[in-house]
Amino acid sequence: MVREKRAHIAPVKKGRCTIPVEIRRYFGFAPEESFYLEFSLDEKTNTITARPVGIHKIEQSWFWTARHQALEREADESLQQGEFSGPFDIEELITSLAELKGQGGS
């Protein structure tokens, strides 16, 4: 039998709320992690459902911002269209930098 977990919370300023520790533990959300929830509204039953859709370390939060994700998509598209050329690994980088230095580059 699946045990249903419920919690009552009171949203504060700007709709913010704290997810109870029991629920965070159930999903394995560690204190040093940041996570995203997807909210769904069912107008028939007048219910709101939240489900986790992404977990990452807090220090990686910048990577998941809308702006950075848009830049990542742009870079992927450029790469697929052949608009970008290496270096693609450390050896290519070292060779490229040595060539630049030999050409008087800084």
Sequence and secondary structure as in RCSB ss.txt:
>XXXX:A:sequence
MVREKRAHIAPVKKGRCTIPVEIRRYFGFAPEESFYLEFSLDEKTNTITARPVGIHKIEQSWFWTARHQALEREA
DESLQQGEFSGPFDIEELITSLAELKGQGGS
>XXXX:A:secstr
            GGG     HHHHHHHT  TTEEEEEEEEEETTTTEEEEEEEEEEEGGGGGGGSHHHHHHHHHH
HHHHHTT      SHHHHHHHHHHHHHTT  
